[in-house]
Amino acid sequence: MKELVEVIARALVDNPAEVVVTETEKEGGIFVELKVAPSDMGKVIGKQGRIAKAIRSVVKAAASKEDKKVVVDIQ
């Protein structure tokens, strides 16, 4: 899941070198944390959070194939 979030985020931002994705496995599932440059935050979130919702939907669909629960946190 980490690679998927990283590829999507790098395609959206102006500073792809500042994209940092960490993945932590917990008892409830997988926790993915996405950090981008402050100037790119709006591009990752989108108007009314539409892009953030789309990223979460794509990751959720990929995780459902593996029967895992994934939480994506954008910072």
N, CA and C atoms as a LAMMPS dump frame, in Angstrom:
ITEM: TIMESTEP
0
ITEM: NUMBER OF ATOMS
225
ITEM: BOX BOUNDS ff ff ff
-5.0000000000000000e+02 5.0000000000000000e+02
-5.0000000000000000e+02 5.0000000000000000e+02
-5.0000000000000000e+02 5.0000000000000000e+02
ITEM: ATOMS id mol type element x y z
1 1 1 N 0.817 -1.196 0
2 1 2 C 0 0 0
3 1 3 C 0.863 1.263 0
4 2 1 N 2.011 1.167 0.645
5 2 2 C 2.905 2.318 0.728
6 2 3 C 3.294 2.809 -0.666
7 3 1 N 3.645 1.868 -1.532
8 3 2 C 4.091 2.235 -2.876
9 3 3 C 2.962 2.887 -3.673
10 4 1 N 1.754 2.385 -3.51
11 4 2 C 0.603 2.936 -4.22
12 4 3 C 0.36 4.389 -3.824
13 5 1 N 0.348 4.662 -2.528
14 5 2 C 0.134 6.035 -2.043
15 5 3 C 1.27 6.939 -2.507
16 6 1 N 2.486 6.424 -2.486
17 6 2 C 3.648 7.22 -2.892
18 6 3 C 3.579 7.604 -4.368
19 7 1 N 3.209 6.678 -5.225
20 7 2 C 3.118 6.953 -6.667
21 7 3 C 2.031 7.994 -6.944
22 8 1 N 0.892 7.845 -6.301
23 8 2 C -0.211 8.8 -6.504
24 8 3 C 0.19 10.186 -6.027
25 9 1 N 0.779 10.27 -4.838
26 9 2 C 1.149 11.567 -4.263
27 9 3 C 2.227 12.262 -5.088
28 10 1 N 3.221 11.512 -5.529
29 10 2 C 4.299 12.12 -6.326
30 10 3 C 3.78 12.679 -7.654
31 11 1 N 2.749 12.07 -8.201
32 11 2 C 2.176 12.552 -9.458
33 11 3 C 1.397 13.854 -9.259
34 12 1 N 0.919 14.098 -8.044
35 12 2 C 0.081 15.269 -7.788
36 12 3 C 0.857 16.522 -7.399
37 13 1 N 1.986 16.379 -6.737
38 13 2 C 2.668 17.519 -6.121
39 13 3 C 3.718 18.153 -7.025
40 14 1 N 4.141 19.377 -6.645
41 14 2 C 5.208 20.077 -7.36
42 14 3 C 6.593 19.654 -6.864
43 15 1 N 6.666 19.211 -5.605
44 15 2 C 7.938 18.799 -5.001
45 15 3 C 7.9 17.308 -4.665
46 16 1 N 8.057 16.44 -5.665
47 16 2 C 7.952 15.003 -5.381
48 16 3 C 9.04 14.477 -4.448
49 17 1 N 10.157 15.198 -4.339
50 17 2 C 11.231 14.754 -3.45
51 17 3 C 10.835 14.877 -1.977
52 18 1 N 9.87 15.719 -1.678
53 18 2 C 9.456 15.931 -0.281
54 18 3 C 8.298 15.028 0.147
55 19 1 N 7.891 14.109 -0.71
56 19 2 C 6.823 13.177 -0.353
57 19 3 C 7.418 12.053 0.495
58 20 1 N 6.842 11.871 1.691
59 20 2 C 7.302 10.815 2.594
60 20 3 C 6.094 9.979 2.994
61 21 1 N 6.187 8.676 2.771
62 21 2 C 5.099 7.761 3.118
63 21 3 C 5.644 6.719 4.085
64 22 1 N 4.963 6.576 5.232
65 22 2 C 5.344 5.551 6.197
66 22 3 C 4.175 4.601 6.385
67 23 1 N 4.497 3.341 6.56
68 23 2 C 3.456 2.319 6.715
69 23 3 C 3.702 1.577 8.015
70 24 1 N 2.657 1.507 8.849
71 24 2 C 2.745 0.819 10.125
72 24 3 C 1.634 -0.206 10.198
73 25 1 N 1.988 -1.415 10.58
74 25 2 C 0.975 -2.456 10.702
75 25 3 C 0.565 -2.565 12.165
76 26 1 N -0.732 -2.424 12.41
77 26 2 C -1.273 -2.517 13.761
78 26 3 C -2.298 -3.633 13.8
79 27 1 N -2.835 -3.899 14.982
80 27 2 C -3.776 -5.012 15.118
81 27 3 C -5.055 -4.809 14.303
82 28 1 N -5.457 -3.577 14.086
83 28 2 C -6.67 -3.298 13.321
84 28 3 C -6.466 -3.306 11.815
85 29 1 N -5.227 -3.243 11.368
86 29 2 C -4.943 -3.2 9.938
87 29 3 C -3.66 -2.445 9.674
88 30 1 N -3.623 -1.773 8.535
89 30 2 C -2.426 -1.048 8.113
90 30 3 C -2.697 0.452 8.208
91 31 1 N -1.747 1.196 8.77
92 31 2 C -1.845 2.643 8.917
93 31 3 C -0.792 3.273 8.01
94 32 1 N -1.244 4.051 7.016
95 32 2 C -0.338 4.702 6.06
96 32 3 C -0.376 6.2 6.311
97 33 1 N 0.801 6.781 6.521
98 33 2 C 0.894 8.218 6.791
99 33 3 C 1.607 8.897 5.619
100 34 1 N 0.964 9.912 5.054
101 34 2 C 1.501 10.648 3.914
102 34 3 C 1.867 12.053 4.349
103 35 1 N 3.133 12.416 4.141
104 35 2 C 3.594 13.77 4.45
105 35 3 C 4.079 14.423 3.167
106 36 1 N 3.611 15.658 2.925
107 36 2 C 4.043 16.421 1.757
108 36 3 C 4.472 17.806 2.212
109 37 1 N 5.086 18.558 1.306
110 37 2 C 5.488 19.924 1.609
111 37 3 C 4.245 20.767 1.883
112 38 1 N 4.344 21.74 2.785
113 38 2 C 3.17 22.582 3.092
114 38 3 C 2.564 23.256 1.862
115 39 1 N 3.395 23.598 0.881
116 39 2 C 2.876 24.25 -0.322
117 39 3 C 2.084 23.281 -1.206
118 40 1 N 2.302 21.984 -1.037
119 40 2 C 1.605 20.969 -1.836
120 40 3 C 0.381 20.382 -1.136
121 41 1 N 0.129 20.788 0.083
122 41 2 C -0.967 20.205 0.858
123 41 3 C -2.314 20.369 0.15
124 42 1 N -2.557 21.522 -0.424
125 42 2 C -3.821 21.764 -1.115
126 42 3 C -4.013 20.866 -2.332
127 43 1 N -2.922 20.546 -2.997
128 43 2 C -3.014 19.679 -4.178
129 43 3 C -3.36 18.25 -3.794
130 44 1 N -2.893 17.815 -2.639
131 44 2 C -3.158 16.45 -2.194
132 44 3 C -4.568 16.331 -1.606
133 45 1 N -5.035 17.391 -0.954
134 45 2 C -6.366 17.345 -0.346
135 45 3 C -7.449 17.651 -1.374
136 46 1 N -7.238 18.673 -2.189
137 46 2 C -8.221 19.019 -3.221
138 46 3 C -9.379 19.822 -2.666
139 47 1 N -10.216 20.308 -3.566
140 47 2 C -11.382 21.09 -3.145
141 47 3 C -12.356 20.187 -2.41
142 48 1 N -12.731 20.61 -1.224
143 48 2 C -13.651 19.875 -0.352
144 48 3 C -13.173 18.45 -0.077
145 49 1 N -11.86 18.236 -0.155
146 49 2 C -11.286 16.935 0.167
147 49 3 C -11.511 15.852 -0.866
148 50 1 N -11.834 16.245 -2.079
149 50 2 C -12.154 15.253 -3.11
150 50 3 C -10.971 14.371 -3.49
151 51 1 N -9.799 14.957 -3.623
152 51 2 C -8.627 14.164 -4.014
153 51 3 C -8.221 13.24 -2.873
154 52 1 N -8.281 13.735 -1.632
155 52 2 C -7.964 12.891 -0.479
156 52 3 C -8.926 11.707 -0.404
157 53 1 N -10.201 11.943 -0.656
158 53 2 C -11.19 10.859 -0.659
159 53 3 C -10.89 9.857 -1.764
160 54 1 N -10.485 10.365 -2.929
161 54 2 C -10.165 9.481 -4.057
162 54 3 C -8.953 8.612 -3.74
163 55 1 N -7.936 9.197 -3.123
164 55 2 C -6.746 8.429 -2.737
165 55 3 C -7.151 7.325 -1.764
166 56 1 N -7.955 7.681 -0.776
167 56 2 C -8.404 6.691 0.21
168 56 3 C -9.245 5.588 -0.442
169 57 1 N -10.076 5.956 -1.411
170 57 2 C -10.913 4.961 -2.101
171 57 3 C -10.066 3.971 -2.901
172 58 1 N -9.065 4.48 -3.598
173 58 2 C -8.197 3.609 -4.395
174 58 3 C -7.426 2.655 -3.48
175 59 1 N -6.907 3.173 -2.388
176 59 2 C -6.151 2.337 -1.454
177 59 3 C -7.067 1.306 -0.802
178 60 1 N -8.275 1.719 -0.471
179 60 2 C -9.235 0.793 0.136
180 60 3 C -9.592 -0.331 -0.835
181 61 1 N -9.755 0 -2.114
182 61 2 C -10.063 -1.011 -3.122
183 61 3 C -8.9 -1.983 -3.28
184 62 1 N -7.678 -1.483 -3.272
185 62 2 C -6.506 -2.357 -3.382
186 62 3 C -6.371 -3.247 -2.148
187 63 1 N -6.707 -2.698 -0.983
188 63 2 C -6.6 -3.469 0.258
189 63 3 C -7.686 -4.532 0.36
190 64 1 N -8.829 -4.285 -0.241
191 64 2 C -9.92 -5.25 -0.154
192 64 3 C -9.577 -6.551 -0.886
193 65 1 N -8.706 -6.47 -1.882
194 65 2 C -8.255 -7.684 -2.573
195 65 3 C -7.464 -8.581 -1.629
196 66 1 N -6.787 -7.979 -0.667
197 66 2 C -5.972 -8.725 0.288
198 66 3 C -6.685 -8.92 1.621
199 67 1 N -7.954 -8.538 1.697
200 67 2 C -8.75 -8.628 2.933
201 67 3 C -8.073 -7.924 4.104
202 68 1 N -7.589 -6.711 3.862
203 68 2 C -6.956 -5.91 4.907
204 68 3 C -7.668 -4.577 5.019
205 69 1 N -7.581 -3.974 6.193
206 69 2 C -8.142 -2.644 6.405
207 69 3 C -6.981 -1.65 6.397
208 70 1 N -7.144 -0.57 5.643
209 70 2 C -6.089 0.425 5.525
210 70 3 C -6.634 1.802 5.878
211 71 1 N -5.874 2.541 6.688
212 71 2 C -6.217 3.917 7.041
213 71 3 C -5.132 4.825 6.472
214 72 1 N -5.532 5.839 5.688
215 72 2 C -4.569 6.775 5.11
216 72 3 C -4.724 8.119 5.827
217 73 1 N -3.618 8.583 6.418
218 73 2 C -3.584 9.851 7.133
219 73 3 C -2.686 10.814 6.354
220 74 1 N -3.212 11.997 6.044
221 74 2 C -2.449 12.989 5.271
222 74 3 C -2.02 14.107 6.209
223 75 1 N -0.711 14.395 6.207
224 75 2 C -0.184 15.454 7.069
225 75 3 C 0.663 16.405 6.272
